[in-house]
């Protein structure tokens, strides 16, 4: 299921490949820098498992770097350029054949770069997809908030600082509006602790449910690609 775990004689030649894309980016004082990568990998592994026996699916090693400039005021943010991301994804696509991109880092330059490749993309910022996700996600006030923190709690609970998480007050920030107004970093958006939304309300139960919804969307996309 994970390409990197296989020896070469065991690699199927007819598989649909999934490329999990994330970022190395601050996610509040409570969440890991790898939040987006953990989420993308979790979606891919669940979808691959569900399609076992129906469509051969391989999960590629994740791309843990993205175009992530908003968090540059904080320690641990590592951004790459649009050109680097486009080249990397394009060359991976050439190497493997059938490829689906699975992205959980929503900075507009990241999403636009991935769209520009023309490759199939699980694009959660599209309205028809966002509508199936939680209220916080749809509201756009969701960086390291209840939505993302719940997903990490479902997958890697040991990486969430529960004491810090429960002490955080809800912080409503309309990120799409702030971005349209030209704000290009978390601090200018009113996120001086690199989060918005309600991380204190996160739970592993919500995370598991959201993962199931996300995996369903990806399974639908993989079936389209394989057809
Ligand atoms: Zn994130």
py3Dmol code that shows the C-alpha trace and the ligand (Angstrom):
import py3Dmol

protein = """\
ATOM      1  CA  UNK A   1       0.000   0.000   0.000  1.00  0.00           C
ATOM      2  CA  UNK A   2       2.851   2.421   0.805  1.00  0.00           C
ATOM      3  CA  UNK A   3       5.272   2.523  -2.123  1.00  0.00           C
ATOM      4  CA  UNK A   4       8.223   3.269   0.123  1.00  0.00           C
ATOM      5  CA  UNK A   5       7.667   0.086   2.132  1.00  0.00           C
ATOM      6  CA  UNK A   6       7.855  -2.225  -0.909  1.00  0.00           C
ATOM      7  CA  UNK A   7      10.803  -3.994  -2.508  1.00  0.00           C
ATOM      8  CA  UNK A   8      10.935  -3.397  -6.259  1.00  0.00           C
ATOM      9  CA  UNK A   9       9.794  -6.874  -7.411  1.00  0.00           C
ATOM     10  CA  UNK A  10       6.577  -6.309  -5.469  1.00  0.00           C
ATOM     11  CA  UNK A  11       5.594  -2.960  -7.020  1.00  0.00           C
ATOM     12  CA  UNK A  12       2.367  -3.314  -9.027  1.00  0.00           C
ATOM     13  CA  UNK A  13       2.600  -1.733 -12.481  1.00  0.00           C
ATOM     14  CA  UNK A  14      -1.095  -0.906 -12.860  1.00  0.00           C
ATOM     15  CA  UNK A  15      -1.663   1.067  -9.661  1.00  0.00           C
ATOM     16  CA  UNK A  16      -3.211   4.480  -9.167  1.00  0.00           C
ATOM     17  CA  UNK A  17      -0.678   6.486  -7.153  1.00  0.00           C
ATOM     18  CA  UNK A  18      -1.666   8.895  -4.408  1.00  0.00           C
ATOM     19  CA  UNK A  19       0.653  11.773  -3.536  1.00  0.00           C
ATOM     20  CA  UNK A  20      -0.023  13.198  -0.054  1.00  0.00           C
ATOM     21  CA  UNK A  21       0.893  16.897   0.090  1.00  0.00           C
ATOM     22  CA  UNK A  22       1.316  18.883   3.268  1.00  0.00           C
ATOM     23  CA  UNK A  23       3.511  21.576   4.711  1.00  0.00           C
ATOM     24  CA  UNK A  24       6.007  22.222   7.471  1.00  0.00           C
ATOM     25  CA  UNK A  25       4.180  25.088   9.087  1.00  0.00           C
ATOM     26  CA  UNK A  26       3.180  26.357  12.556  1.00  0.00           C
ATOM     27  CA  UNK A  27      -0.188  24.992  13.704  1.00  0.00           C
ATOM     28  CA  UNK A  28      -0.856  26.824  16.950  1.00  0.00           C
ATOM     29  CA  UNK A  29       1.089  26.371  20.175  1.00  0.00           C
ATOM     30  CA  UNK A  30      -0.552  22.944  20.539  1.00  0.00           C
ATOM     31  CA  UNK A  31      -0.234  21.213  17.144  1.00  0.00           C
ATOM     32  CA  UNK A  32       2.660  19.683  15.195  1.00  0.00           C
ATOM     33  CA  UNK A  33       4.293  21.476  12.274  1.00  0.00           C
ATOM     34  CA  UNK A  34       3.480  18.403  10.200  1.00  0.00           C
ATOM     35  CA  UNK A  35      -0.306  18.687  10.758  1.00  0.00           C
ATOM     36  CA  UNK A  36      -1.188  19.057   7.059  1.00  0.00           C
ATOM     37  CA  UNK A  37       1.081  16.189   6.028  1.00  0.00           C
ATOM     38  CA  UNK A  38      -0.358  13.893   8.710  1.00  0.00           C
ATOM     39  CA  UNK A  39      -3.876  14.677   7.456  1.00  0.00           C
ATOM     40  CA  UNK A  40      -3.064  14.011   3.784  1.00  0.00           C
ATOM     41  CA  UNK A  41      -1.315  10.725   4.569  1.00  0.00           C
ATOM     42  CA  UNK A  42      -4.254   9.673   6.764  1.00  0.00           C
ATOM     43  CA  UNK A  43      -6.749  10.334   3.953  1.00  0.00           C
ATOM     44  CA  UNK A  44      -4.627   8.417   1.421  1.00  0.00           C
ATOM     45  CA  UNK A  45      -4.117   5.362   3.634  1.00  0.00           C
ATOM     46  CA  UNK A  46      -7.823   5.099   4.445  1.00  0.00           C
ATOM     47  CA  UNK A  47      -8.844   5.421   0.790  1.00  0.00           C
ATOM     48  CA  UNK A  48      -6.251   2.837  -0.291  1.00  0.00           C
ATOM     49  CA  UNK A  49      -7.501   0.420   2.348  1.00  0.00           C
ATOM     50  CA  UNK A  50     -11.112   0.830   1.236  1.00  0.00           C
ATOM     51  CA  UNK A  51     -10.230   0.137  -2.395  1.00  0.00           C
ATOM     52  CA  UNK A  52      -8.311  -3.052  -1.624  1.00  0.00           C
ATOM     53  CA  UNK A  53      -9.461  -5.787  -3.996  1.00  0.00           C
ATOM     54  CA  UNK A  54     -11.148  -3.221  -6.286  1.00  0.00           C
ATOM     55  CA  UNK A  55      -8.434  -0.889  -7.597  1.00  0.00           C
ATOM     56  CA  UNK A  56      -4.684  -1.267  -6.927  1.00  0.00           C
ATOM     57  CA  UNK A  57      -3.630   1.885  -5.080  1.00  0.00           C
ATOM     58  CA  UNK A  58      -0.171   2.927  -3.906  1.00  0.00           C
ATOM     59  CA  UNK A  59       0.498   5.751  -1.464  1.00  0.00           C
ATOM     60  CA  UNK A  60       3.698   7.599  -2.373  1.00  0.00           C
ATOM     61  CA  UNK A  61       6.067   9.058   0.224  1.00  0.00           C
ATOM     62  CA  UNK A  62       4.545  12.419   1.220  1.00  0.00           C
ATOM     63  CA  UNK A  63       5.678  15.853   0.088  1.00  0.00           C
ATOM     64  CA  UNK A  64       6.087  17.474   3.501  1.00  0.00           C
ATOM     65  CA  UNK A  65       7.017  20.928   2.142  1.00  0.00           C
ATOM     66  CA  UNK A  66       4.673  23.409   0.540  1.00  0.00           C
ATOM     67  CA  UNK A  67       4.291  27.047  -0.424  1.00  0.00           C
ATOM     68  CA  UNK A  68       3.772  28.352   3.096  1.00  0.00           C
ATOM     69  CA  UNK A  69       4.651  31.987   3.624  1.00  0.00           C
ATOM     70  CA  UNK A  70       1.889  32.997   6.059  1.00  0.00           C
ATOM     71  CA  UNK A  71       3.659  31.342   8.976  1.00  0.00           C
ATOM     72  CA  UNK A  72       7.073  32.857   8.362  1.00  0.00           C
ATOM     73  CA  UNK A  73       6.997  34.858  11.629  1.00  0.00           C
ATOM     74  CA  UNK A  74       7.074  31.608  13.614  1.00  0.00           C
ATOM     75  CA  UNK A  75       9.835  29.100  14.314  1.00  0.00           C
ATOM     76  CA  UNK A  76       9.691  25.951  12.224  1.00  0.00           C
ATOM     77  CA  UNK A  77       8.060  27.304   9.068  1.00  0.00           C
ATOM     78  CA  UNK A  78       9.836  25.994   5.957  1.00  0.00           C
ATOM     79  CA  UNK A  79       8.492  27.245   2.628  1.00  0.00           C
ATOM     80  CA  UNK A  80       9.366  26.257  -0.926  1.00  0.00           C
ATOM     81  CA  UNK A  81       8.532  28.278  -4.036  1.00  0.00           C
ATOM     82  CA  UNK A  82       5.706  27.680  -6.488  1.00  0.00           C
ATOM     83  CA  UNK A  83       8.270  26.712  -9.156  1.00  0.00           C
ATOM     84  CA  UNK A  84       9.871  24.100  -6.912  1.00  0.00           C
ATOM     85  CA  UNK A  85       6.516  22.586  -5.987  1.00  0.00           C
ATOM     86  CA  UNK A  86       5.363  22.512  -9.623  1.00  0.00           C
ATOM     87  CA  UNK A  87       8.600  20.863 -10.778  1.00  0.00           C
ATOM     88  CA  UNK A  88       8.594  18.315  -7.979  1.00  0.00           C
ATOM     89  CA  UNK A  89       4.989  17.261  -8.534  1.00  0.00           C
ATOM     90  CA  UNK A  90       5.410  17.228 -12.321  1.00  0.00           C
ATOM     91  CA  UNK A  91       8.505  15.034 -12.179  1.00  0.00           C
ATOM     92  CA  UNK A  92       6.872  12.621  -9.730  1.00  0.00           C
ATOM     93  CA  UNK A  93       3.891  12.368 -12.107  1.00  0.00           C
ATOM     94  CA  UNK A  94       6.203  11.573 -15.027  1.00  0.00           C
ATOM     95  CA  UNK A  95       7.909   8.881 -12.979  1.00  0.00           C
ATOM     96  CA  UNK A  96       4.829   7.005 -11.772  1.00  0.00           C
ATOM     97  CA  UNK A  97       2.039   7.399 -14.347  1.00  0.00           C
ATOM     98  CA  UNK A  98      -1.490   7.544 -12.945  1.00  0.00           C
ATOM     99  CA  UNK A  99      -1.324  10.038 -10.086  1.00  0.00           C
ATOM    100  CA  UNK A 100      -3.837  11.734  -7.800  1.00  0.00           C
ATOM    101  CA  UNK A 101      -2.787  14.716  -5.655  1.00  0.00           C
ATOM    102  CA  UNK A 102      -4.141  14.856  -2.101  1.00  0.00           C
ATOM    103  CA  UNK A 103      -3.573  18.258  -0.515  1.00  0.00           C
ATOM    104  CA  UNK A 104      -4.319  19.521   2.989  1.00  0.00           C
ATOM    105  CA  UNK A 105      -2.404  22.816   2.918  1.00  0.00           C
ATOM    106  CA  UNK A 106      -4.699  25.560   1.673  1.00  0.00           C
ATOM    107  CA  UNK A 107      -2.553  28.656   1.243  1.00  0.00           C
ATOM    108  CA  UNK A 108      -3.863  30.029  -2.082  1.00  0.00           C
ATOM    109  CA  UNK A 109      -0.455  29.858  -3.822  1.00  0.00           C
ATOM    110  CA  UNK A 110      -0.183  26.169  -2.882  1.00  0.00           C
ATOM    111  CA  UNK A 111      -3.650  25.342  -4.220  1.00  0.00           C
ATOM    112  CA  UNK A 112      -3.195  27.388  -7.409  1.00  0.00           C
ATOM    113  CA  UNK A 113       0.157  25.719  -8.108  1.00  0.00           C
ATOM    114  CA  UNK A 114      -1.329  22.243  -7.719  1.00  0.00           C
ATOM    115  CA  UNK A 115      -4.320  23.155  -9.930  1.00  0.00           C
ATOM    116  CA  UNK A 116      -1.926  24.446 -12.585  1.00  0.00           C
ATOM    117  CA  UNK A 117      -0.379  20.972 -12.994  1.00  0.00           C
ATOM    118  CA  UNK A 118      -3.634  19.727 -14.541  1.00  0.00           C
ATOM    119  CA  UNK A 119      -3.353  16.523 -12.492  1.00  0.00           C
ATOM    120  CA  UNK A 120      -6.353  15.042 -10.650  1.00  0.00           C
ATOM    121  CA  UNK A 121      -6.515  16.820  -7.283  1.00  0.00           C
ATOM    122  CA  UNK A 122      -8.574  16.257  -4.144  1.00  0.00           C
ATOM    123  CA  UNK A 123      -9.329  19.975  -3.862  1.00  0.00           C
ATOM    124  CA  UNK A 124     -11.116  20.567  -0.569  1.00  0.00           C
ATOM    125  CA  UNK A 125     -11.350  24.295  -1.260  1.00  0.00           C
ATOM    126  CA  UNK A 126     -13.899  23.608  -4.027  1.00  0.00           C
ATOM    127  CA  UNK A 127     -17.376  24.381  -2.724  1.00  0.00           C
ATOM    128  CA  UNK A 128     -18.847  20.968  -3.584  1.00  0.00           C
ATOM    129  CA  UNK A 129     -16.189  19.325  -1.400  1.00  0.00           C
ATOM    130  CA  UNK A 130     -16.105  21.906   1.398  1.00  0.00           C
ATOM    131  CA  UNK A 131     -19.890  21.547   1.769  1.00  0.00           C
ATOM    132  CA  UNK A 132     -19.398  17.958   2.958  1.00  0.00           C
ATOM    133  CA  UNK A 133     -16.998  18.974   5.750  1.00  0.00           C
ATOM    134  CA  UNK A 134     -17.499  20.461   9.219  1.00  0.00           C
ATOM    135  CA  UNK A 135     -19.034  23.845  10.022  1.00  0.00           C
ATOM    136  CA  UNK A 136     -15.650  25.279  11.054  1.00  0.00           C
ATOM    137  CA  UNK A 137     -14.052  24.193   7.780  1.00  0.00           C
ATOM    138  CA  UNK A 138     -16.875  25.713   5.730  1.00  0.00           C
ATOM    139  CA  UNK A 139     -16.613  28.980   7.672  1.00  0.00           C
ATOM    140  CA  UNK A 140     -12.970  29.322   6.633  1.00  0.00           C
ATOM    141  CA  UNK A 141     -11.851  30.030  10.206  1.00  0.00           C
ATOM    142  CA  UNK A 142      -9.883  26.843  10.434  1.00  0.00           C
ATOM    143  CA  UNK A 143      -6.139  26.904  10.790  1.00  0.00           C
ATOM    144  CA  UNK A 144      -5.078  24.522  13.573  1.00  0.00           C
ATOM    145  CA  UNK A 145      -8.611  24.878  14.965  1.00  0.00           C
ATOM    146  CA  UNK A 146     -11.203  22.235  15.749  1.00  0.00           C
ATOM    147  CA  UNK A 147     -11.171  20.700  12.243  1.00  0.00           C
ATOM    148  CA  UNK A 148      -7.432  20.115  11.836  1.00  0.00           C
ATOM    149  CA  UNK A 149      -6.686  19.409  15.493  1.00  0.00           C
ATOM    150  CA  UNK A 150      -9.413  16.739  15.576  1.00  0.00           C
ATOM    151  CA  UNK A 151      -7.820  15.007  12.595  1.00  0.00           C
ATOM    152  CA  UNK A 152      -4.393  14.993  14.279  1.00  0.00           C
ATOM    153  CA  UNK A 153      -5.986  13.701  17.512  1.00  0.00           C
ATOM    154  CA  UNK A 154      -7.441  10.804  15.517  1.00  0.00           C
ATOM    155  CA  UNK A 155      -4.129   9.937  13.900  1.00  0.00           C
ATOM    156  CA  UNK A 156      -1.205  11.066  16.094  1.00  0.00           C
ATOM    157  CA  UNK A 157      -2.688  12.092  19.483  1.00  0.00           C
ATOM    158  CA  UNK A 158       0.725  12.003  21.133  1.00  0.00           C
ATOM    159  CA  UNK A 159       1.755  15.027  19.033  1.00  0.00           C
ATOM    160  CA  UNK A 160      -0.991  17.330  20.342  1.00  0.00           C
ATOM    161  CA  UNK A 161      -0.241  19.275  23.543  1.00  0.00           C
ATOM    162  CA  UNK A 162      -3.605  18.702  25.230  1.00  0.00           C
ATOM    163  CA  UNK A 163      -2.954  21.139  28.083  1.00  0.00           C
ATOM    164  CA  UNK A 164      -2.222  23.998  25.681  1.00  0.00           C
ATOM    165  CA  UNK A 165      -5.059  22.983  23.348  1.00  0.00           C
ATOM    166  CA  UNK A 166      -7.765  23.098  26.013  1.00  0.00           C
ATOM    167  CA  UNK A 167      -6.535  26.502  27.252  1.00  0.00           C
ATOM    168  CA  UNK A 168      -6.927  28.155  23.810  1.00  0.00           C
ATOM    169  CA  UNK A 169      -9.915  30.421  23.295  1.00  0.00           C
ATOM    170  CA  UNK A 170     -11.887  30.288  20.083  1.00  0.00           C
ATOM    171  CA  UNK A 171     -10.513  32.788  17.612  1.00  0.00           C
ATOM    172  CA  UNK A 172     -12.751  33.681  14.679  1.00  0.00           C
ATOM    173  CA  UNK A 173     -10.780  34.823  11.649  1.00  0.00           C
ATOM    174  CA  UNK A 174     -12.332  34.849   8.175  1.00  0.00           C
ATOM    175  CA  UNK A 175      -9.157  33.741   6.431  1.00  0.00           C
ATOM    176  CA  UNK A 176     -10.514  33.967   2.855  1.00  0.00           C
ATOM    177  CA  UNK A 177     -11.660  37.570   3.535  1.00  0.00           C
ATOM    178  CA  UNK A 178      -8.334  38.459   5.184  1.00  0.00           C
ATOM    179  CA  UNK A 179      -6.468  37.028   2.192  1.00  0.00           C
ATOM    180  CA  UNK A 180      -8.676  38.969  -0.236  1.00  0.00           C
ATOM    181  CA  UNK A 181      -7.894  42.103   1.812  1.00  0.00           C
ATOM    182  CA  UNK A 182      -4.219  41.527   1.086  1.00  0.00           C
ATOM    183  CA  UNK A 183      -3.015  40.165   4.431  1.00  0.00           C
ATOM    184  CA  UNK A 184      -0.241  37.714   3.802  1.00  0.00           C
ATOM    185  CA  UNK A 185       0.808  36.482   7.219  1.00  0.00           C
ATOM    186  CA  UNK A 186      -0.892  34.958  10.234  1.00  0.00           C
ATOM    187  CA  UNK A 187      -0.004  37.838  12.572  1.00  0.00           C
ATOM    188  CA  UNK A 188      -1.576  40.436  10.239  1.00  0.00           C
ATOM    189  CA  UNK A 189      -4.684  38.218  10.058  1.00  0.00           C
ATOM    190  CA  UNK A 190      -5.047  38.378  13.841  1.00  0.00           C
ATOM    191  CA  UNK A 191      -3.549  34.958  14.511  1.00  0.00           C
ATOM    192  CA  UNK A 192      -0.680  35.867  16.826  1.00  0.00           C
ATOM    193  CA  UNK A 193      -0.493  32.251  18.051  1.00  0.00           C
ATOM    194  CA  UNK A 194      -0.734  30.765  14.524  1.00  0.00           C
ATOM    195  CA  UNK A 195      -4.240  29.371  14.908  1.00  0.00           C
ATOM    196  CA  UNK A 196      -7.859  30.276  14.310  1.00  0.00           C
ATOM    197  CA  UNK A 197     -11.048  28.385  14.982  1.00  0.00           C
ATOM    198  CA  UNK A 198     -11.683  26.442  18.173  1.00  0.00           C
ATOM    199  CA  UNK A 199      -8.902  23.949  18.926  1.00  0.00           C
ATOM    200  CA  UNK A 200     -10.229  23.573  22.487  1.00  0.00           C
ATOM    201  CA  UNK A 201     -13.304  21.814  21.038  1.00  0.00           C
ATOM    202  CA  UNK A 202     -11.311  19.267  19.035  1.00  0.00           C
ATOM    203  CA  UNK A 203     -11.806  15.547  19.603  1.00  0.00           C
ATOM    204  CA  UNK A 204     -10.483  12.305  18.199  1.00  0.00           C
ATOM    205  CA  UNK A 205     -14.093  11.229  17.555  1.00  0.00           C
ATOM    206  CA  UNK A 206     -14.740  14.200  15.268  1.00  0.00           C
ATOM    207  CA  UNK A 207     -11.383  13.581  13.608  1.00  0.00           C
ATOM    208  CA  UNK A 208     -12.261   9.948  12.856  1.00  0.00           C
ATOM    209  CA  UNK A 209     -15.610  10.960  11.376  1.00  0.00           C
ATOM    210  CA  UNK A 210     -14.005  13.660   9.235  1.00  0.00           C
ATOM    211  CA  UNK A 211     -11.360  11.220   8.026  1.00  0.00           C
ATOM    212  CA  UNK A 212     -14.142   8.871   6.874  1.00  0.00           C
ATOM    213  CA  UNK A 213     -15.773  11.713   4.892  1.00  0.00           C
ATOM    214  CA  UNK A 214     -12.439  12.739   3.369  1.00  0.00           C
ATOM    215  CA  UNK A 215     -11.612   9.140   2.450  1.00  0.00           C
ATOM    216  CA  UNK A 216     -15.024   8.796   0.777  1.00  0.00           C
ATOM    217  CA  UNK A 217     -14.328  11.869  -1.380  1.00  0.00           C
ATOM    218  CA  UNK A 218     -10.925  10.503  -2.359  1.00  0.00           C
ATOM    219  CA  UNK A 219     -12.334   7.042  -3.167  1.00  0.00           C
ATOM    220  CA  UNK A 220     -14.837   8.719  -5.507  1.00  0.00           C
ATOM    221  CA  UNK A 221     -12.028  10.624  -7.233  1.00  0.00           C
ATOM    222  CA  UNK A 222      -9.823   7.513  -7.567  1.00  0.00           C
ATOM    223  CA  UNK A 223     -12.720   5.609  -9.145  1.00  0.00           C
ATOM    224  CA  UNK A 224     -13.135   8.424 -11.693  1.00  0.00           C
ATOM    225  CA  UNK A 225      -9.418   8.366 -12.478  1.00  0.00           C
ATOM    226  CA  UNK A 226      -9.308   4.562 -12.783  1.00  0.00           C
ATOM    227  CA  UNK A 227     -12.405   4.423 -15.005  1.00  0.00           C
TER     228      UNK A 227
END
"""
ligand_1 = """\
1
ZN
Zn -3.059 23.077 8.276
"""
view = py3Dmol.view(width=600, height=400)
view.addModel(protein, "pdb")
view.setStyle({"model": 0}, {"cartoon": {"style": "trace"}})
view.addModel(ligand_1, "xyz")
view.setStyle({"model": 1}, {"stick": {}})
view.zoomTo()
view.show()
